[in-house]
Amino acid sequence: VDAMEHALAGAVKKKYRLEEKKDIEARVTIDLSTGDYTTYRRWQVVHEIEEDKDDSQILIDNEIVRDNNLKIEDWYETEIESIKFGRILAQAAKNVIVQKVRDAERSRIVDLYLPKVGELIFGIVKRVEKGNVYIDLGMPDKNTVDEAMILKENLIPREVIRPGDRLRGYLSNVQPETRGPQLYISRKAPEFLVELFKLEVPEVGQGLIEILGAARDPGLRAKISVKSNDPKLDAIGACVGMRGSRVQSVSNELGGERIDIIMWDEDPAKFVINAMSPAEVLSIVVDEEKKSMDLAVSEEQLSQAIGRGGQNVRLASDLTGWTLNVMSKEDSDNKIMEENNKISSMFMEELNVDQDVADVLAREGFSSINEVAYCSQDEFNSIDDFDDEI
């Protein structure tokens, strides 16, 4: 009915445009009991009439507006003669109805799936075209089939997918496009890994365990950080499962992706040390301004800490949000010594102190004249190598 009313109103506007060269606004109402319809010409109430809108707008100070107690953006209407419902109008109405039905179908799918963005979606592979995978989401109670799409770049590399395969994915986006709503699914997103763990580990769904972050090299390796909200519960053990059953189920879904489960810590340095697992960090230097850390590991563990193609340190960096520089213990000591020598030389020149005093300042972590200037007497006294006289 709404579509027919729009079609009739459109025909009225078209008639005025062709016959009287007027661009009017019209409204049509259909009586559902008799099928009769009434046509109204409309003017919108405005402060100032826009260019070429003389036939569809009326000023607020007009006598008609005052008599009808209308406000800005209200509509003034008057009944006009309705046009006959002929063959051309019937065709126009049909076109509008078809378009309205399509719009309603698009709106239904958007309304249905927009709240599900960020959730796991399950379906059956319908077809594979140019590397993109189309999934039938299967809505048996509907007349239409809802279809989702996994773009080639959102698939796990080297993953073999065939029509008929049952597939899970992470609903990342819903776009109401002109050709129909497009549901975009990703199997590459770190969020997909998190949602799979929520599915496999009941404690995560119950809020006893939190997954605070994830980093992936899709199909190869991943790291997730977990935190237990129950002191009696081992978060890592719960995610691994009996004989590794839970983590293995997630890994199988991701094409054999190896998953490291990392304990989250509020201390960034401890969190980074955990994230570098299985490599053991010997020492760590934190630069909070640059949000970076220098990590020293033994010569034998250097390749393991960095990982193949820098994989381990890259994933640890993504997971923690810190820029990580991995080096051997010897290189780290040399770098620290070199930086301390630079800082010592600066103190000797700027403060006019000898080498010993400058070395102590550098060793205690002072790196600028301002830091020395704003340091209290008590703090200086707490340094073993200093006394009141110095």
Buried (B, 14 or more C-beta within 10 A) or exposed (E): EEBBBBBBBBBBBBBBEEEEEBEBBBBBBBEEEEEEBEBBBBBBBBEEBEEEBEBBBBEBEBEEBEEEEBEEEBBBBEEBEBBEBEEEBEEBBEEBBEEBEEEEBBEBBBEBBBEEBEEBBEBEBBEBEEEBBBBBBEEEEEEEEBBBBBBEEBBBEEBEBEEEEEBBBBBBEBEBEEEBBBBBBBBBBBBBBBBBBBBBBEBBEEEBBBBEBBBBBBBBBBBBBBBBEEEEEBBBEBBBBEEEEBBBBBBEBBBEBEBBBBBBBEEBBBBBBBBBBEBEBEEBBBEEEEEBBBBBBBEEBBEBBBBEEEEBBBBBBBBBEBEBBBBBBEBBEEBBEEBBEEBBEBBBEEBEBEEEBBBBBBBBEBBEEEEBEEBEEEEBEEBEEBEEEE
